[in-house]
């Protein structure tokens, strides 16, 4: 009878070599897996450090490129962790970095890091005794085209805002890079003015000087300030393909309480600014070009300086409204919000900063289309409303805002 379990004599000598070959192959695969695992952990730590360094470096561009590179390298050193492959690193990482300008004129930071690590299993192969693990990172910063719109109403004298605002604005504007960014400034009280125009560079000294020279007197023509800021940004020439972020920073310490309207005074169309202050009930009238108050106070009747006129047409609902303080305040806020909405529709992000506890926070959230606004409908260009309860916190709030804007510029 034939034994089916008997191996042919010629095949018996092949078993040992095949087993040896299989062990070698298995060893190679195990070694590759273990060493590749250590290389992966090293690269993950390296990539994390490189990415963090690029982002922090580009965000500190305003301090100058040499300083930004030092900050980037320091960030890399703090974030790189060699614990994933203890004892395997042959030498510390070699890090190279530098700034370049893209074809669209934007500043870009590139970083490359390489670290050699010893292998354990694969070192039996001479060419694999050491593996070079590398990681690259890149961060780009868009240009900001920005208009500061600042409240210079008389109420700023009573809350110390007149003293706190100029240094807060100076520190804020120092957070940006004159070689990359562009900025201008407008202000408003009973009338609106353009203080630093056009939006250009250099801008730091001009804006600081203008903020220090602001006269704080009059009401709060918020719509006029926003309109001037909007016009400044829209007038800036944008190169096709250029990566820019358009920003308006709106600051106020009080209620929007003045509007501008053409009234048919004595049969003659006359442009007027009218409204009030943060206290009282009467409606005052102002020269729209100078902000000088006219002898023309009224409450619900015919203003002495505009005979024959008893009402103004509301932009809220198209009806005629009496010259009452409540009517004008509601109108002033509505018109300012409409300008801010138009700015967003044209790709401009509006941030709002409020000083004091008596301001209408809902109004400022509407100006910025802040996500905390009840019934908020998000847009790509939503900003944020920030609040300083007192003048002592104003500088800190502007610093927080600068960081938020710079964060939005980097990618």
ChimeraX attribute file (.defattr): number of C-alpha atoms within 10 A of each C-alpha:
attribute: neighborCount
match mode: 1-to-1
recipient: residues
	/A:1	3
	/A:2	5
	/A:3	6
	/A:4	6
	/A:5	6
	/A:6	7
	/A:7	9
	/A:8	7
	/A:9	7
	/A:10	7
	/A:11	8
	/A:12	9
	/A:13	9
	/A:14	9
	/A:15	9
	/A:16	10
	/A:17	10
	/A:18	11
	/A:19	11
	/A:20	11
	/A:21	11
	/A:22	12
	/A:23	12
	/A:24	12
	/A:25	12
	/A:26	12
	/A:27	14
	/A:28	16
	/A:29	14
	/A:30	14
	/A:31	18
	/A:32	16
	/A:33	14
	/A:34	16
	/A:35	21
	/A:36	15
	/A:37	14
	/A:38	20
	/A:39	23
	/A:40	15
	/A:41	18
	/A:42	26
	/A:43	22
	/A:44	18
	/A:45	18
	/A:46	27
	/A:47	21
	/A:48	17
	/A:49	25
	/A:50	28
	/A:51	22
	/A:52	20
	/A:53	32
	/A:54	30
	/A:55	21
	/A:56	21
	/A:57	28
	/A:58	28
	/A:59	25
	/A:60	19
	/A:61	25
	/A:62	20
	/A:63	16
	/A:64	12
	/A:65	16
	/A:66	13
	/A:67	14
	/A:68	23
	/A:69	25
	/A:70	14
	/A:71	21
	/A:72	27
	/A:73	23
	/A:74	15
	/A:75	20
	/A:76	25
	/A:77	16
	/A:78	12
	/A:79	18
	/A:80	20
	/A:81	17
	/A:82	16
	/A:83	12
	/A:84	16
	/A:85	17
	/A:86	11
	/A:87	10
	/A:88	19
	/A:89	20
	/A:90	13
	/A:91	11
	/A:92	12
	/A:93	19
	/A:94	11
	/A:95	17
	/A:96	13
	/A:97	20
	/A:98	14
	/A:99	20
	/A:100	13
	/A:101	12
	/A:102	12
	/A:103	9
	/A:104	13
	/A:105	16
	/A:106	16
	/A:107	20
	/A:108	19
	/A:109	24
	/A:110	20
	/A:111	22
	/A:112	18
	/A:113	21
	/A:114	18
	/A:115	19
	/A:116	19
	/A:117	24
	/A:118	21
	/A:119	22
	/A:120	16
	/A:121	18
	/A:122	23
	/A:123	15
	/A:124	12
	/A:125	10
	/A:126	8
	/A:127	9
	/A:128	14
	/A:129	14
	/A:130	17
	/A:131	20
	/A:132	15
	/A:133	19
	/A:134	19
	/A:135	20
	/A:136	19
	/A:137	20
	/A:138	19
	/A:139	21
	/A:140	22
	/A:141	24
	/A:142	21
	/A:143	23
	/A:144	21
	/A:145	23
	/A:146	26
	/A:147	28
	/A:148	26
	/A:149	29
	/A:150	26
	/A:151	31
	/A:152	29
	/A:153	27
	/A:154	22
	/A:155	23
	/A:156	24
	/A:157	14
	/A:158	8
	/A:159	15
	/A:160	13
	/A:161	25
	/A:162	21
	/A:163	13
	/A:164	17
	/A:165	23
	/A:166	20
	/A:167	15
	/A:168	21
	/A:169	21
	/A:170	19
	/A:171	17
	/A:172	21
	/A:173	22
	/A:174	17
	/A:175	19
	/A:176	25
	/A:177	20
	/A:178	18
	/A:179	13
	/A:180	18
	/A:181	20
	/A:182	23
	/A:183	29
	/A:184	26
	/A:185	28
	/A:186	27
	/A:187	29
	/A:188	30
	/A:189	28
	/A:190	35
	/A:191	28
	/A:192	26
	/A:193	19
	/A:194	16
	/A:195	21
	/A:196	22
	/A:197	16
	/A:198	18
	/A:199	22
	/A:200	15
	/A:201	15
	/A:202	16
	/A:203	22
	/A:204	22
	/A:205	12
	/A:206	17
	/A:207	23
	/A:208	21
	/A:209	14
	/A:210	16
	/A:211	24
	/A:212	16
	/A:213	11
	/A:214	18
	/A:215	14
	/A:216	17
	/A:217	18
	/A:218	22
	/A:219	29
	/A:220	32
	/A:221	31
	/A:222	32
	/A:223	26
	/A:224	28
	/A:225	27
	/A:226	31
	/A:227	18
	/A:228	22
	/A:229	29
	/A:230	25
	/A:231	13
	/A:232	24
	/A:233	22
	/A:234	17
	/A:235	10
	/A:236	16
	/A:237	8
	/A:238	11
	/A:239	10
	/A:240	7
	/A:241	9
	/A:242	14
	/A:243	17
	/A:244	18
	/A:245	19
	/A:246	23
	/A:247	25
	/A:248	28
	/A:249	23
	/A:250	26
	/A:251	26
	/A:252	27
	/A:253	28
	/A:254	24
	/A:255	24
	/A:256	30
	/A:257	27
	/A:258	32
	/A:259	27
	/A:260	21
	/A:261	16
	/A:262	13
	/A:263	21
	/A:264	15
	/A:265	18
	/A:266	12
	/A:267	11
	/A:268	11
	/A:269	12
	/A:270	13
	/A:271	16
	/A:272	18
	/A:273	25
	/A:274	29
	/A:275	31
	/A:276	28
	/A:277	24
	/A:278	18
	/A:279	9
	/A:280	8
	/A:281	15
	/A:282	16
	/A:283	25
	/A:284	23
	/A:285	26
	/A:286	25
	/A:287	16
	/A:288	19
	/A:289	13
	/A:290	11
	/A:291	21
	/A:292	15
	/A:293	17
	/A:294	14
	/A:295	12
	/A:296	15
	/A:297	20
	/A:298	20
	/A:299	14
	/A:300	16
	/A:301	14
	/A:302	17
	/A:303	21
	/A:304	15
	/A:305	15
	/A:306	19
	/A:307	14
	/A:308	14
	/A:309	18
	/A:310	17
	/A:311	17
	/A:312	18
	/A:313	15
	/A:314	19
	/A:315	13
	/A:316	12
	/A:317	9
	/A:318	9
	/A:319	11
	/A:320	12
	/A:321	16
	/A:322	19
	/A:323	24
	/A:324	18
	/A:325	24
	/A:326	16
	/A:327	17
	/A:328	23
	/A:329	22
	/A:330	17
	/A:331	23
	/A:332	27
	/A:333	23
	/A:334	19
	/A:335	22
	/A:336	23
	/A:337	22
	/A:338	16
	/A:339	19
	/A:340	25
	/A:341	20
	/A:342	13
	/A:343	25
	/A:344	22
	/A:345	13
	/A:346	13
	/A:347	16
	/A:348	24
	/A:349	25
	/A:350	28
	/A:351	26
	/A:352	25
	/A:353	23
	/A:354	25
	/A:355	25
	/A:356	19
	/A:357	13
	/A:358	12
	/A:359	18
	/A:360	15
	/A:361	20
	/A:362	15
	/A:363	19
	/A:364	28
	/A:365	24
	/A:366	26
	/A:367	28
	/A:368	28
	/A:369	28
	/A:370	22
	/A:371	17
	/A:372	12
	/A:373	17
	/A:374	10
	/A:375	7
	/A:376	12
	/A:377	10
	/A:378	11
	/A:379	13
	/A:380	10
	/A:381	19
	/A:382	19
	/A:383	26
	/A:384	22
	/A:385	26
	/A:386	22
	/A:387	21
	/A:388	18
	/A:389	15
	/A:390	16
	/A:391	21
	/A:392	13
	/A:393	15
	/A:394	24
	/A:395	20
	/A:396	15
	/A:397	20
	/A:398	24
	/A:399	17
	/A:400	13
	/A:401	20
	/A:402	18
	/A:403	15
	/A:404	14
	/A:405	18
	/A:406	20
	/A:407	15
	/A:408	14
	/A:409	18
	/A:410	18
	/A:411	14
